[in-house]
Amino acid sequence: MLITKFKNISKIDNGYVVHTDVADIMLVFLTDDIVRIRVSFDKEFKEASYALVTTAWKDDLDNLFKNERKRIKALDIAYEDNNNEILFKTQSLKIILNKNPLYFTIYDKNGTLLYNDIHERSFEKDFLGRLYHYNEIDLEHDHFYGFGERTGKLDKLHNRMRNAAKDALGHNPENGDPLYKHIPFYIKLNDKSRKACGLFYNNSYESTFDMGKERSGYWNPYSYYETTGGDIDLFFINGPTIQNVISNYTLLTGKQAMPTKQSLGFSATAMYYTELEKDNDKEIYDVIKTYFEKNINVDNFWIGSGYSSGEKDNLRYTFNWNNTKFPNPTNFFKKMNEMGVDVVPNIKPGILKNHPYMDDFKKKDAFVKTPDKKNDYIGRWWGGAGRFIDFTNPSARNIWKNLLKSTILEKGTSSIWNDNCEYDGIEDRNAYCDNEGMGGTISELKPIQANMMAYTAKKAISEVFPNRRPYIINRAGYSGIQRYAQTWAGDNLTSWKALKYDIQTILGMGLSGVANNGADIGGFTGGAPEGELLLRWIQNGIFQPRFAINSANTDNTVTQPFMYEEYNDYVRQAYHLRYRMLPYLYSLMYHAHITGQPIMRPLFYDFQADINCYDDPYSTFMFGPSILVANIVEKGAKIRKLYLPKGSKWYDMNDNLKEYIGGQVIEIPVDLGSIPMFLRDTAIFITSNDVSHIATDNMKHLDILIGNNDNLKFDFYNDDGYTNNFEKGIYRLTHITVKGNDKKIINFKSVGSFKSSIESLTLRVINKQKGALYVSVDGRQIKRFLVKKQWEEASEGWYYNLSDRTILINAKVPNKDDFDIVVSTEKFDLIGMKKD
């Protein structure tokens, strides 16, 4: 069935319904920038979304998500009927419904074409029940990003990709597809108009995106979305900036959960540690002590599923503790907590037939069922045939929650690792799921299971630790997973190619609303990484929110950061840099929680006007708004080639802040210790040397590097790092602004009731032309030093450092919420030391 003809249009409470020859189309204008176009061939428009947290209609899951969802009032948009077309206008968009043939075209308010359906083939349902939506694309100027978790290049023009989550062990890092996540959202960016828009398909059935790989001479170049069921439920999201697209996509599906500070520290793990025959707890204590002895930072330990293995068969039974390996789990958690290490236990949703809690699960009818609902569905699982917890069933969630509390959380942790939650072992797509009592099939609800597994963990943690911020990690997920969990890119392959393309995978997830993610450093499967590869992977991993090494090496080895003595000095340098950057990273995570913006992001995110950034071939990225990172991803590299975006000056942070003008490709020499980083001229970059162990150390001093520009800003965020008190206003958000050129006024203005621990500051203010005339703190001029050592020993004063041409300032923090530091480089008479 192909929609071809318009019949009529009728008004409904929150929009319109367009009646066509074979389907109905609902139009809802949520905001000036978000338009819902929902095409239903069965004309029912059932509302039951697990993804949306912002709606403008009643939804059957409103009560389930009552603490997350907000209903807004849709815009009341009138239309003009112009014979062959119907015109709708918001403040920023012009939407045209062409009648015969029926298709949609969307322009921005300035008349720039943003979106255009194929004119005679816009919406279709084929003989197998598959649904299609076809869009015209510009093969010369359109670029496509996002799509959730993907391998290969970031721009997906000419790619075909599936949304069908797999347990993608050892996938090809360049061409593998699909992976673990199912996020049917992408961003279109046109290099001619420099404008972006987003398309989110609110549909959890398996689907395919073809972005111009298919070609037919009968049609203009096109992309298409195909899905196996449901409706074509499209949310068109206007930009024109990528930031605005992501902000509005996460308005719909939820912002990133605020992490604990400790979760941003290094996480150690390997399958091996829980595969020993006995006394695994003692082995883990020794491993942690080794980190301490070697001065390599560690704050978390992910405990692999071997702790739950049966004592007779060594098969995995979630919620079971192997008492030979872990004689006293409560004492294990206690001792690890005393060492300042957060334990994150692995749990899996598959249940083998001899599971010790099988009767409990059966009594609660907790499993996915066969299509006839008469029996539990049994499919492939670790160690043999298994059943699968149905997290769309309130009863199943309840028994899972209670067991999670009694067997894990109450023993001493508020962190959970949800693994193997793709439900890849269920082959029959008609397997029955409860779907909150409404009934449904795994074909629709497969990716929802992972989200609701995380949802259940959050509920359990909140009941055991009412004011504790949960730390949940998920391998699989659907749109909205960011509301609950940190994610990672699954069981990647140990190879140089994986190191390179993991960067693109992480960037794509960030563009898909999931800011808190990462990849297994060193690779999960394959032989042990060679020393240089492991070092380069660590040097790259320090910029990922999830900073973790996890391995199941096929050559009977364990990947550990200190495994190559000859590289350990470089490894320590990288780890210590990560921990110095924690104030900046934690601030970025808060921004992600509020705005949805990614942490690691492609160059075009911040430099959308520079088309040279749209397809960056150099594997670089921005670390927040301030730092361009050009990690080494090639074996034996001596030279690093990279592009510096137009519109900024850039300062090489490894070469005395050497200045470069943006808009050029440069080459820099590199060695084994190189972590190439470039400061943007508008940057405020905040670090600290006070924290080497997040669980125990207190931050009292900040180092602030300030770019050479007359208009800078950054929001530095701090709180206690582990409770939900920040939701009650118990945080400290310091708006740092820099205004002026010859007289820079650096203003610190703080809000929030959290008591700051920061007592002193060191500022490095870049000024390549000259030193200061004077520096004042809170209206009082401070002493100038002519000898650097004297300045270093003083708690207050300034010095002009000629090596990198920065004005160095030591200052005590005034006891007030609003103060200025003024740096004057105004002209002065050298003889009289007076201004002109």
N, C-alpha and C positions, 0 to 999 in steps of 0.2 A: 504494500500500500504506500503510495506516494502522495503527500499533500500537494495539491495543485491549485485548488480554488478557495477563495474566500466566500463565505456565505453571509455571515453577519457578525456583529459585535454587541456584547451585552455588559452592562456595568455590574460589578459585584462590590462587596463591602470594601475590599482593599485593593481593587484594581479592575481588570476587565477579563472576560473570556471571549476569545475569538473562535467562532465556529467555522470549521472548514468542511470540505467534502468527506474527509475520513477521520478527522481527529479534532480535539479541542485544544486551544492554546491559552494558558493563563498568563496574563501580564500583571506584574506587581512592581511598582516603583518604590523600593525600600527607602532609598535616599536619592539625592540628585546624581550620585555616581554608581548606584547599584540597581540593576534592573533584572528582575526574574522573568525568564521566558520558559515556561514549562509546557511541554508538548505531551499530551496524553492520548494515546490511541484507544484506550478503554474509557476515557472521559470521566474517570472517577476522582482523580486528584486527592488521593489519600495522603494525609500528612502524618508522618511518623519518622522523624529524622533523628538519628543518633549523632549527627555531625554538627547541626546548627545550634548556636547559642544566642543568635539574634534572629527573630522572626517578626512577621507582621500578620500572623494568623494563629489560630488555635491548632495545636499539634497534640497527637495522642500521647506523646512522651513528655509533655510539659511538666507533669508532676514528677516524673523520674528525674528531670533536670531542673527542678524548681530552684535550686541554689546556684545554677549556672546560667540559666536562660533568661533573656530579657525580651519582652515583646514591645516593639515600637509601633507607632502608627505610620502606615504607608502614606506616601504622598498622594494627594488627590490631584491627578493630572488630567486635564481636559484634552480632547483631541480635535484635530481638523480632518474632516473627510473630504478629500480632494479627488473624488471619482475613482482614480486608479490606485490611490494610496491613502493611507491614514497616517497622520503625523502627530507624534507626541513630543513634547518638549519639557525637559527639566532645566534647572539652572545651568547645567553643564553639558547636556546631551540633547541630540535630536535623533529620535528613533522613528524610522519609517517602516510601516507595514505595507509592503507592496501586495496588491490583491490578486492579480492574475497574470503570471504565476505568483504563488504566495511565497514570499521570502522577506527577511528583515535586513535592513541596512541601518548602521548606527554611525553618526557623525558627532564630533565634539561641537561646542558652541561656536567655534571659529570656522566650521565647515570642513574640517579634516576628517577623511574617511577612516574609521577605526575598525569596522567589522562589516562584513557583507556575506550573506549566505549565497551559495550557488543558486542561480535564479530559477532553475527548473528542477532542482533536486535538493531542496533544503532539508526536509525531514522525511524519513522513510522507515517503514517497517517491512522486513522481508518475509518470505514464506516460512522461515524457521523461527520467526518472532524476534529476530535481532533488530535493534533500532540504530539508525544512522542520522548523523547531523553533519552536513557538508558546508564548509566555508571557503570562500575564495581567498587565496593567499598570493602574495607578491614574492616570487622566487628570488628576485634580485635584491629586495630590500627588507623582507620580513625575517625576524629571528624569533626563536621560541625557546623558552627557558622554564624550568620548574619540573613539573610532572612527578614530583616526589623523589624517590630514590632511584637513580639511574646510573649506568656506567657510561664511559666514553666522554666525548666532548660535551660541553655545557649547552651549546646551541644545538637543538634537536631538529633543525630543518633537514628534510630528506630522511628522517628516521621514522620507523614504525615501532611502537612500544605497547606492551600489554600490561594491564593492571590485573594481576592474578598471582597473589603473593605465594612465593615458594621458599622452601628451606634450601637456599641457594648456596650450598657448601662449595667453596672453592670456585666461585663463578669467574668467568672471564672478565677482567676489570675494564676492558675496552668495549667488548661487544655483548656481554652477558645480559639477558633480559628474559623474564622479569626478576626482580629481587624480592625483598621482604615486605615492603610497604605498598599501600594502595592509596594514592592521593591523586584524584582526577582533577587536577588544577594546573593551569599553565599561564605564563605571561607572554604576550606577543609584544615585541618591540620593533618598530620600523625605523630603519636608519636614515630614511629620507625626511620623515616628519619629526624624528626623535621622540615620538610619543609611545606610551605603553598602555596596554589594557590587559585585563585578566579574564579568564574563562574558567569557572568552577562548575563541574557537573555533579550535582548532589545526588549521586547514585552509586551504591556500593556493589552492584553486580559487576562481574568481570567485564572489562572493557579494553578497547584498543584505541590508541591515538596514532593516526597516520598523518605526518606533517609534510606532505608533498612527496613521499616516496612513491606512492601510486600516481600514475599519470594516464589520462585518457584524452585523446585529441578532440573529443566531442565537447569538452568542457574547458573553461579556463582553469589554470592551476588551482588545486584545492587541497585542503586538509580535511580529515573527517574524524569524528568520534563515533565509535561503535560500541554498543553494550548489549548484553544478552537478556536484559529484562528491565522492568520498571518503566520509568518515563525518561524522556530527555529533559532533565530539570536543570537548566542552565542559569547561572548567575553571571551576568555580564558586569564586569567591574572596570570602571573608568580609571585612568591615571590622572593626568598624563605622566606622572612620575611613577617609577617602580615602587618607591616608598609608599605612595598612596595606594597602589594596587595591593601590596602586601598588608598594609594597615587595614584595608577594607575586607580583604579575604579573612584575616584573623579576627575582624569584627564579627564576621559570620560564623567562624568555626572555633574561635577562642584564641587567647593569647598564650604565650609560653608560660608554663608553670614556673614560679620563682624557685630557683634551686637553693639548697643549703650552700653555705660557703665551703664546707668541707668537701662537698661533692665535686668542687672545682679543683681539688687537689689531685695528686696522682692516685690512680687505682691499680693495684697489683692483682694479678690472678693468673691462673693457668689450670687447665683441666688436670694436669699431673698432680697438683697438690692434694686433691681429694681422691686420687686413684691408688694411693699407697694402701697396703693391706691393714695397717694399724697405726695408731698414734699420729694421725694426720694433724691434729691440733698442735702437737709439739713441733712438727715440721714447719707449720705456718708461723709459729712463734719465732723459730730460728730464721725463717725467711725475712720477717719484719726486722729482726735484730740486725740482719745483714744489711738491709737498707740503711738503718741508723749508723752502723759502723762505717759504711762506705760513703756516708754523707750524701745520700741520694734520697730526695724527699718522697714520702709516702703518707697518705692520709686515709686511704680506703683499701679494703681487701674484698674482692668479689669471690665468694666461695662457690665453687663449681658444684654441679649436681651430684657428684660422687658422695657427698655427705649423706645423701638420702638413699644410697644403694642398699639393697637387701643383703643381710649378712650371709645368706646361703647362696643367692644367685647373682649378686652384684648388679641387679637391674635397678633402674631408678624408680623410686616411689616418693613423689613429692609429699612433704610433711612427715616423712619417716626420718629418724636419725639412726645412723649406723653406730652403735655404741662401741664397736671395736675401733672405729676410726675416730669417733668423738665421744669419749666416755661420759662427759658431762657438758652438754651444749650450753647450759646456763653459765657455767664457769668459763667456758670458752669465750662467750660474748663478753663476760665481765672482764677477763684478762685483756682481750683485744681493746676494749673501751679504755681500760686503764693505760694501755700503751698509746692511746690516742688514735686508734685505728677503727674506723667504722666498718662493720662487717655487712656485706650485701649478699644474702643468700639467693641462689638460683632456684626458681620454681618453674614447673612445666605443667601444661594443662592436659596432657595425655595420661591416662590411667590404665595400667596393665592389670591383667585378670587377678593376680595375687596381691594386689595392693591392700595393705592393712586396713585402710578405711573404705574399702569397696562397699561394704554393707551400708555404711553411713551415706555414701553417695547415692546408692540405689534407693534407700528409703526417701531421700529428698528428690528422687527422679531428676538427677543432676546432669544427665548426659544428653548429647545430641542423639536423635532417634533415627531409625530407619524411616523411609518415606511413608510407610503405612502407620507410623507412630507406635507400633506394637513392641519393638525391641530397641535396645541400645544399638546405635551404629558402631560397628567395629571396623577400624581401618589400620593402616600402617602407623607404627609408632616405634620409638626407641626400644629395642629389645624384643619386638614382636608385635602381635596384634593388640590394639588398645582402644579404649573408649575416650570420649572427648567431653570435657566439661562444657556445658552450654551457658555461657555468660550472659545470654539474653534471657535467661530464666531467673527470676528473683529468688526462687528456692535454691538453685544451684549457686548463685552468688552468695547466699546466706551461709550455706554449709562451707563453702570455700573460705569466706571471710572468717568464720569461727575457727576453722582449723588453722588458718594463717595466723590468727591471733594466739591461739593456745600453743601451737608447736614451734612458732618462730618469733613473732613479735614480742610476746610476753617473756621470752628468754633474754631479750636485751638489744633489739635493733628496731629502727624505724625505716629501714631501707630494704627494698625488694627488687629483685632482678627477674623480670618476666621473660622467659626464653622459649624458643620453639613454639611461638604462639601464632604461626601462620595458618594452622589447621590444614596443612598440605596433605595430610594423610587421609582426608575425607574425599574420596573420588566421586561418589555419587552426589551430584549437585542437587538432587531432590531430597537429600537427608533433611530431616525435620528439626527445626529449632523453635523454641517457645515464643521468642519475639515479644516478650512482656505480655504473654497470654493471647496475643493476636494470631500467632502461628506464622511460620515462614520457613524458608529453605536456606540451606547453607550457601546456595548460589547467590543469594542476596546478602547474607549475614556473615559470611566468612571473614571479611576484614573487620567487621564490627566486634567479633569475639575478642580480638586483641585489645581494642579500646576499652571494652567493658571489663576485661581482666585487669587493666590498669585502674579503671574506675573502682573496682572492688578492692584493690590493694589500698587505694587512697582512703576508702571508707574504713577499712580495717585499721589502718594506721591512725586515723583520726579518733577511733574509739579507744585504742590503747594509749595513745599519746595525744590528748585533745588539743594541745597547743603546739605540737611539734610539726614542723614543715616536712612533709614526706619526701623521700628520695626514691623515685621509682624509675626503673630502666626497662624499656620495651624493645624487643627486636622487631616486632611487626606492629602495624598500625594503619588506621584509616585517617582521613581528614579529621582534625581535631585531637589527634593523639598528643599534640603539644600541650593540651590543657592539663595532662596528667603526668607525662613522663619525659625523661631524656631518652634518646634513641641512639642506636649505632648501626653501622653499615654491615652488620652480620659477619659471616664466616669468610672473610676475605682471604685471598691467596698471597703467599709470601713471594713477592716479585718486585722488581723495580717498576714495572708497568702498573702494578696495583698502588704503589706509593704515589705515582703521578696522577692516576685517574681517581683515586680516593678523594683528592682535593676537589675534583669536579662533582663527585657524588655529594660531598658535604655542602658545597655551594648550592647545588640544586635543591637539597633539603631546606637550606636556609631560605631560598626563594619560594619554598612551598610552605612557609609558616612554621617550620620546625627549626628553631634557632639553637636548641641545646642538643647537639649531636656530635658524632665523631666516628672514628674507625679504629679497628684493632691495630695498634702500633706494632710493626714488625710482621704483620700478617698472622692469621689464625691457623691456616692449614698449609701444608707443604713442609719442606725441610726447614731447619733453622735458618734465619736470615744471616747472611754474611755480616761481618762487623761494620763495614761501611754502610750497607743498606740499613741496618738497625739504627746506626747513628743518625743517618739522614731522616729516617722515619721519626725518631724521637724529636729531632730538631723541627720537624713539621708538626708533630703531635702537640707540641706545647701551645699551639694556637687554637687547638680544638677544645670546645667546652668540655667534652668527654675526653679526658686524658688518661688512657688506659692501655696496658699491654695484656693481651690474652692470647693464649696459644694452645693448639692441640697438634703439635708438630708430628709429622709422619716419620721422622727419623729418630724417635725416642729421645728427643731433647726438649728442653723447656726454655722459652724465650724470656730472658730477664735482662734488665738494663745494664747490669754490671757483668754480663757474661764474657765480654772481651776486655781484659785488663788494659790493653793498649789504647782503648778508646774511652776509658772511664773519665779522664779529665774533661773531655769534650761533652760526655754525657752529663756530668755534674753541672757544667756550665749551662747546658740547655735546661735542665731541671730547675736550677736556681733562677734562671731568667723567667721561667713560667711562674714561679712563686713571687718574684718581684713584680710581675705584671698583674697579680691578683686584684689589687684595688681597681685597676682599669677594667679587667675582665668582669668583676662582680658588678661594676657600674653598668657595663654593657648588658649583662644578664637582666638587670633591673629594667633597662630601657626596652629589652625584648619582651619582658613581662608586661610592660605598659603599652608598647606600640606594636609589637610583633616583629620588629626589625631584626634581621639576622646578625650574627656575630662575625663569622667569616663570610665575606660577600665578594662577588665578582667586581672588577673595576667599574663596569658600567652602572652598577648600583649607585655609586657616588659621583660618577662622571658620565651621566646619560647623554650629555651634549657631545661627547667625544666618541665618534663612531669607531675609532681605532680600538676602543675597549670592548666592542660588541662581540668580537671573536678573538680574544686574547690567546695567542699561541704559546705563551711563555709560562703558563701554570702559576701565575701570580694571583694575589687576592688582597683585599683590604681586610685588616683586622680592626673592626670598628671603623669609625670615621677618620682616625688619625694616622694609621700605620699601613704602609704598603709592604707586603711580605713577598719575597722572591726566593723561597726555599730551594735547595739543591735537590733535584729529582733524577739526576743522571749520574751513573757510575763514573768515577774518576774525573769529575768535572774540575777544571782549572779556571774557567771563565763562566760567568753567569750573564746571560743576555736577558734584558727585560725592557718593557715599555713603561714610561712614566706619563700618566695622563696629562692632557692639556688643562690649562686653567689654574695650575698650582705650581709653586716651586717645591722642590723636594730636597730633603737633607739626608745624606747617607749616615745612618746611625752607627756604622762601623768604620767610618773614615772621617772622624772629627767634624761630622755634620757638613761635609762637602756639599755645596749647593748645585742643584741641577734645575734647569728650566723644563717644565713639563711639555709634552708633545713630541718626545724623541725616544728612540731606542738607544740604550746605552749598554756597555759591557763593563763588568767589574771583575777583578780577580777574586777567586775564592780558594779556600783551603778547607781542611777537615773541620775546623772550628767555626766556619762561616754560617751565620744565620742572617742573610741579607734583609735589612729592614730600612725603610725610608720614611721619614717623618714628613707629613704634609704641612705646608706653611700655615694652614689654619688650625693646626692641631694643638690640643692640650693633652699631654700624655702623662698619666699619673701612675707612679710605681712606689714600692716601698721595700726596704731591705729587712724589715722587722719580722717577717713571717717566713719561717722555714717549716713549720708544722701548724697547720690551721687549727687543729683541735686544741692546742695549748698556747700558742703565741698571741700576743696582743700588739696591735699596730699603733705605734705612737708617733711615727714620723712619716711624712710623705715627701717624695721627690717628684717635682712637677717640671716637665720639659715643655716650653712654650714656643710655638712657631713664630716666624717673623712675618706677621700680618697685623693689620690694624683693626681686625674684627674677628674675634675668636670666642668660642663658648664650649663648655662641656659641663655635664651634670655628674658630679661625683656622689655616689650613693654608698651608704653604710647602714648596717643594722646589726643585731646580735648574731645573725647568720644561721639561725636554726629554728626559731619559733615563728608563729604566725602573728606576732605582735606588730609587725610592719603594717598589717592590714588595719590596725587600730591607730595608725599614725605614729607608732613608736619606731621611727627611723630618722635618719639625717640625710637630707638631700641638699647638697651644696652646689648652687649655680655659680659656676666660675665663668666670668666674662673678661675679655681683654679688649679695650677700646683705645684707639689713638696710635700714633706713630712715634713722633719725637717725644711725646709724653704718654707712655702707656699706663693706663689705669686698669689694674688687675683687681677685679672685685670678687669677693667671696661672700655669698649671701645664702644662709642656711635656713631650712625649714624642717619641721619635725621635732618630736620630743625625745628622740634617742640621744643619750649623753655621749658626745664624741670622746674618743680616747686619743685623738690627734693633738699632740702638744707642740710640734714644731714642723717647719717646712724648709725644704731646700728647693729653690726655683732656679732653673737654667733658662734664661730668656735669650733667644737667638737674636743677635744683632751683628751682622757681618761688617757693618760700616765703622762702628766706633763703640767705645765704652760709655758708661753713664756719666751724667753730671751729678746726679744724686739718686738715692733710693730712699723712699719713706715707707714705713709700715704704720698703718692706722694714724696717719697725719704726723708721724715723728720720723725725722731723718735718722738713718742708721749709719754706722761707721763704714768708711771705705778702707779696704786693705790693699796694700801694694805687693804683699808677699802671700802667695796662695796658702802656704802652710799655716800662716797666722789666721787666715780666713777659715780654714778647715777646723782649727781648734776653737774658734769663737762660736758661741751660740747665736750671735747676731752680727750681721755685717754683710758687705758685698765686695765682689772682686770681679774684674774683667779678665776672662780667660782667653788668651790670644790663640791657643791651640785650636779651639773650635769656635772662637769668637762668640762666646756666650757671657752674659752678665749673670754671675753666680750670686745667689742671695740666700743667706741663712736668716730665718726669722722664727720667733716664737708666735704661736697662734693667740691672738687677742681673745679675751674672754667675752666675746660678743658674737652675734649671729650675722653681722654685716660689717665688713671692713674692707679697706683698700690697701693694696701695695702699689705704689707709684714708682715707675722707672722712667726717669727723665734722661733723654739723650739730646736735649735741646742744645743749641749752639752756645759756646762759652768762650771767653777770652782766656787763653792759656796762662798769660802773665798774671792777670788779676783773678783768674778763676771765677769770672763773672759772666753771666749771659749777655749776649748782644742786646 
